[in-house]
Amino acid sequence: MTTQYETLRPEETYREAFGVEPPATPVERLLWPRKPAGFVVHQARWNAQPSPPENTPANTTAPAQAEASPGSDEPTAPAPADRTRLLVPAQWGLVPHWVKSASDAKLRAPKLVTAKSDLVSTATAFRDAWLAGQRCIVPMQAFFADDYRKGGKPVPTRIARVDGKPMGVAGLWARWQGAEGEEIISYALITVNANAHGLMNRYQAPGSEKSMPAILNEGAYDAWLNARVEKAKEFLRLYPAQSLLANPVEKKADKAPKGWLD
């Protein structure tokens, strides 16, 4: 499971890679659960989202959406406003709308930083967000996985694209509101099974299911955000092993991990 990732630098990269303005408040370079960062959605869809219901579990039906395919960024009938993207400030670690209190939200969020692709439509924590079409794109430069192959202490490993370009990872977002008017906007990364992946099957604890973030094809960003719920899982695929680069990182109190891009 990915519990750490690297955000984008320089800030202009947000505009170049995702067509959004960079965060108004700079985010930490190395992101951990419950830390603030952000996700990309379509402006029109974000503006149309109603306030969440009472803090009780509910069955949510999906709103009508334009149909699309994973290999294309052209939905069948998009409205022009749908193509305007927005970077929403949010914490990493999803807080479902039905959580009862802020203290409960604080406890749940670190356990909900990732959502398995085969469980997003059924798991209690993620089902409502998935059925409501609350999909997003999480910008990142790299993610980290532990290498146990040499035995002993696991070696943190930085996984990035070979070409050095940012990744757009499929995600789910949620809005939680407390009884006192508190609000938490949050998100989780969607992961896919990587047991058969040429690179990612080497990492994570021995005997555990291997997984990796669902990295989207750049040409499918808008299609992922617009796809009908019943079509959305088609976008959740393994990213080619030959397009990824893995480097062990060295952590010391007085220096950044090797592999960071300045």
TORDREN-262483 format. One line per field, with one value per residue (C-alpha): residue in three letters; x negated, y, z negated; residue number from 1. Coordinates in Angstrom, 1 decimal. Layout:
REM TORDREN-262483
res Ala	...
px X	...
py Y	...
pz Z	...
n NUM	...
END
This chain:
REM TORDREN-262483
res Met	Thr	Thr	Gln	Tyr	Glu	Thr	Leu	Arg	Pro	Glu	Glu	Thr	Tyr	Arg	Glu	Ala	Phe	Gly	Val	Glu	Pro	Pro	Ala	Thr	Pro	Val	Glu	Arg	Leu	Leu	Trp	Pro	Arg	Lys	Pro	Ala	Gly	Phe	Val	Val	His	Gln	Ala	Arg	Trp	Asn	Ala	Gln	Pro	Ser	Pro	Pro	Glu	Asn	Thr	Pro	Ala	Asn	Thr	Thr	Ala	Pro	Ala	Gln	Ala	Glu	Ala	Ser	Pro	Gly	Ser	Asp	Glu	Pro	Thr	Ala	Pro	Ala	Pro	Ala	Asp	Arg	Thr	Arg	Leu	Leu	Val	Pro	Ala	Gln	Trp	Gly	Leu	Val	Pro	His	Trp	Val	Lys	Ser	Ala	Ser	Asp	Ala	Lys	Leu	Arg	Ala	Pro	Lys	Leu	Val	Thr	Ala	Lys	Ser	Asp	Leu	Val	Ser	Thr	Ala	Thr	Ala	Phe	Arg	Asp	Ala	Trp	Leu	Ala	Gly	Gln	Arg	Cys	Ile	Val	Pro	Met	Gln	Ala	Phe	Phe	Ala	Asp	Asp	Tyr	Arg	Lys	Gly	Gly	Lys	Pro	Val	Pro	Thr	Arg	Ile	Ala	Arg	Val	Asp	Gly	Lys	Pro	Met	Gly	Val	Ala	Gly	Leu	Trp	Ala	Arg	Trp	Gln	Gly	Ala	Glu	Gly	Glu	Glu	Ile	Ile	Ser	Tyr	Ala	Leu	Ile	Thr	Val	Asn	Ala	Asn	Ala	His	Gly	Leu	Met	Asn	Arg	Tyr	Gln	Ala	Pro	Gly	Ser	Glu	Lys	Ser	Met	Pro	Ala	Ile	Leu	Asn	Glu	Gly	Ala	Tyr	Asp	Ala	Trp	Leu	Asn	Ala	Arg	Val	Glu	Lys	Ala	Lys	Glu	Phe	Leu	Arg	Leu	Tyr	Pro	Ala	Gln	Ser	Leu	Leu	Ala	Asn	Pro	Val	Glu	Lys	Lys	Ala	Asp	Lys	Ala	Pro	Lys	Gly	Trp	Leu	Asp
px 0.0	-1.3	-1.4	-3.8	-4.2	-6.0	-4.2	-5.0	-7.9	-8.2	-4.7	-4.4	-4.2	-0.5	0.3	-1.8	-0.7	2.9	4.1	4.8	3.4	0.8	1.8	2.3	0.5	-2.6	-2.2	-4.9	-7.2	-6.9	-3.3	-2.0	1.6	3.7	1.4	2.9	2.4	5.1	6.9	8.1	11.8	13.9	15.0	18.6	19.0	17.4	19.7	22.7	22.0	24.7	23.8	23.4	26.4	26.8	23.9	25.5	24.7	26.8	27.3	26.3	27.3	25.0	25.9	26.0	22.6	21.1	19.8	16.2	13.5	10.1	8.1	9.9	10.4	13.6	16.9	19.8	21.6	19.5	20.6	17.9	17.6	16.9	13.4	12.3	10.2	9.9	7.3	9.2	7.2	7.8	6.3	5.0	7.0	10.7	13.3	16.7	19.7	21.4	18.5	20.0	17.4	14.1	12.3	13.6	12.6	9.1	8.8	10.3	8.4	4.9	6.6	8.3	5.5	5.9	8.9	8.6	10.1	12.0	13.6	14.4	18.0	18.8	16.6	18.6	16.0	15.8	19.1	21.1	18.3	17.8	21.6	21.9	19.1	16.8	13.7	10.6	7.0	4.2	1.1	-2.2	-5.8	-6.5	-5.3	-7.2	-7.2	-9.2	-11.7	-12.0	-14.1	-17.4	-15.8	-16.0	-14.9	-12.8	-14.4	-12.1	-12.1	-11.0	-8.9	-8.6	-8.1	-11.1	-10.5	-10.4	-6.9	-4.2	-1.7	2.0	3.4	7.0	8.7	12.0	12.9	15.4	16.8	17.6	19.5	19.8	22.6	20.8	20.2	16.7	15.8	13.2	12.5	10.5	9.4	8.0	5.8	7.2	4.8	4.8	3.5	-0.2	-0.9	-1.7	-3.4	-6.9	-8.2	-5.8	-5.6	-9.0	-7.9	-5.8	-5.8	-6.4	-3.3	-1.1	1.0	-1.1	0.5	-0.3	1.6	3.8	1.8	4.0	3.1	2.6	5.0	7.7	7.8	11.1	12.6	11.9	13.6	16.6	17.1	20.3	20.0	20.4	17.6	15.1	13.4	12.1	9.7	8.1	5.2	1.6	-0.9	-3.6	-6.6	-9.0	-7.7	-8.6	-11.9	-12.6	-15.4	-16.2	-16.1	-18.4	-16.8	-18.7	-17.6	-19.8	-19.2	-16.4	-16.0	-18.0	-15.9	-14.1	-14.0	-15.1
py 0.0	3.5	5.6	8.3	10.3	13.2	16.3	18.5	20.9	23.4	24.8	25.7	22.0	22.0	24.3	22.4	18.8	19.3	22.7	24.0	26.8	25.6	25.5	28.9	27.6	25.5	21.9	19.7	18.0	14.6	13.9	11.6	10.6	13.5	16.1	18.8	18.6	18.6	16.9	17.8	17.8	19.5	23.0	22.5	19.2	20.5	23.5	21.3	19.0	19.4	19.5	15.9	14.4	13.8	11.8	8.4	5.8	6.1	4.5	7.0	6.9	8.2	11.3	11.3	11.6	11.6	8.2	7.8	5.2	4.7	5.4	8.7	12.0	12.7	12.0	11.6	14.8	17.1	20.5	23.1	24.0	20.3	20.8	23.5	21.8	22.9	22.0	21.5	21.8	18.7	16.3	12.9	10.2	10.0	10.9	9.4	11.8	9.6	9.8	11.0	13.4	15.2	12.9	9.9	11.5	11.9	8.2	7.0	9.1	7.4	4.0	5.3	6.7	4.1	2.3	-1.1	-0.9	-4.1	-2.8	0.9	0.1	-2.1	-1.1	0.9	3.7	4.3	3.1	6.3	8.4	6.0	5.8	9.5	9.9	11.7	10.8	12.9	13.0	13.2	15.0	13.5	13.3	9.9	7.4	5.2	1.4	-0.8	-3.3	-6.4	-8.5	-8.2	-9.2	-7.3	-3.7	-2.7	-0.2	2.7	3.0	5.9	5.0	7.6	7.8	7.1	10.4	12.4	13.7	14.0	11.2	11.7	9.0	8.0	9.0	9.4	12.5	13.2	16.2	15.8	18.3	18.2	19.3	22.5	23.5	21.9	20.7	18.3	17.8	14.6	12.0	8.6	7.1	4.2	1.2	-1.8	-5.3	-5.6	-9.2	-9.7	-6.4	-6.5	-3.9	-3.5	-7.2	-6.9	-4.5	-4.5	-7.1	-10.7	-12.8	-9.7	-8.6	-6.3	-3.1	0.2	3.5	3.5	5.9	7.4	7.9	11.6	11.6	10.1	12.6	14.3	11.0	9.5	12.5	12.3	8.6	6.9	5.0	1.6	2.5	4.1	0.9	0.4	3.2	1.5	-0.4	-1.3	1.3	-0.3	-1.5	-0.2	3.3	3.4	3.8	2.6	4.0	3.3	6.4	7.4	9.3	11.4	14.1	16.7	15.8	15.0	11.5	10.6	10.8	14.0	16.5	20.0
pz 0.0	0.9	-2.2	-1.0	2.2	3.7	4.7	7.8	8.2	9.6	9.1	12.8	13.4	12.3	15.2	17.7	16.8	15.5	16.7	13.2	11.0	8.4	4.7	3.2	0.1	0.9	-0.1	-1.6	0.8	-0.8	-1.6	-4.4	-5.4	-6.8	-5.3	-3.0	0.7	3.4	6.3	9.8	10.8	13.4	12.3	13.4	11.6	8.4	8.4	8.9	5.9	3.2	-0.4	-1.9	-3.5	-7.2	-8.7	-8.2	-5.6	-2.5	0.9	3.5	7.1	9.8	11.7	15.4	17.0	20.5	21.6	22.5	23.1	21.3	24.5	25.3	23.6	25.6	23.8	26.2	25.2	22.9	21.9	22.5	18.8	18.0	19.6	17.1	14.4	10.8	8.2	4.9	1.6	-0.4	-2.9	-1.9	-3.7	-2.9	-5.4	-4.4	-4.7	-7.3	-9.9	-13.2	-14.6	-13.8	-16.2	-14.4	-11.1	-12.4	-13.3	-10.0	-7.5	-7.8	-7.2	-4.1	-2.0	0.7	2.2	4.0	7.4	7.0	3.8	4.6	5.5	2.5	-0.5	-3.0	-3.2	0.6	2.1	1.8	3.3	6.2	7.0	6.8	9.5	7.0	9.0	9.2	10.4	7.8	9.2	8.0	9.0	7.5	5.0	2.5	1.9	-0.4	0.9	-1.3	1.2	-0.7	-4.1	-7.3	-7.3	-4.2	-1.8	-0.8	3.0	5.1	8.2	10.9	14.6	16.8	18.7	15.4	16.1	13.4	12.8	12.6	10.3	10.2	6.9	5.0	3.0	0.2	-1.7	-5.4	-7.4	-11.2	-13.4	-14.3	-10.7	-10.4	-6.9	-5.7	-2.0	-1.5	1.0	1.5	4.2	6.1	6.4	8.7	8.1	9.2	8.5	12.2	12.8	14.1	11.6	8.7	7.9	6.3	3.6	0.4	-2.4	-1.5	-1.1	-0.8	2.2	4.4	5.5	7.2	7.8	10.8	13.0	15.7	19.4	19.9	22.8	20.6	17.8	18.9	19.9	16.4	14.8	17.1	17.5	16.4	13.2	14.9	17.3	14.8	13.7	17.3	16.6	13.6	15.2	14.6	15.8	18.1	16.1	18.8	18.3	14.6	12.8	9.3	7.1	3.4	1.3	-1.6	-4.5	-7.0	-9.2	-7.5	-3.8	-1.4	-0.1	3.0	6.1	5.3	8.2	7.3
n 1	2	3	4	5	6	7	8	9	10	11	12	13	14	15	16	17	18	19	20	21	22	23	24	25	26	27	28	29	30	31	32	33	34	35	36	37	38	39	40	41	42	43	44	45	46	47	48	49	50	51	52	53	54	55	56	57	58	59	60	61	62	63	64	65	66	67	68	69	70	71	72	73	74	75	76	77	78	79	80	81	82	83	84	85	86	87	88	89	90	91	92	93	94	95	96	97	98	99	100	101	102	103	104	105	106	107	108	109	110	111	112	113	114	115	116	117	118	119	120	121	122	123	124	125	126	127	128	129	130	131	132	133	134	135	136	137	138	139	140	141	142	143	144	145	146	147	148	149	150	151	152	153	154	155	156	157	158	159	160	161	162	163	164	165	166	167	168	169	170	171	172	173	174	175	176	177	178	179	180	181	182	183	184	185	186	187	188	189	190	191	192	193	194	195	196	197	198	199	200	201	202	203	204	205	206	207	208	209	210	211	212	213	214	215	216	217	218	219	220	221	222	223	224	225	226	227	228	229	230	231	232	233	234	235	236	237	238	239	240	241	242	243	244	245	246	247	248	249	250	251	252	253	254	255	256	257	258	259	260	261	262
END
